[in-house]
Amino acid sequence: MIETFELGDVVEMKKEHPCGNKNFEIIRVGADVKIKCTECGRIIMLPRRKFQKDAKKVVKTKE
């Protein structure tokens, strides 16, 4: 479970996307978190609580 994350960070999720990728870029932060698959570009919106539970680690932070 990750606590600190910001807009533009790339996170690794526990479950992989159907395209086979586990890395997602955070594109919206609020009560819900919107993430975009870095492989195929699909966008997924998750409740913040579920996102924090399912994210393993921050792979790359925004510069």
Summary of the structure (lengths in Angstrom):
residues: 63
radius of gyration: 10.3
end to end distance: 22.6
largest distance: 28.6
contacts: 171
relative contact order: 0.33
helix: 11%
strand: 44%
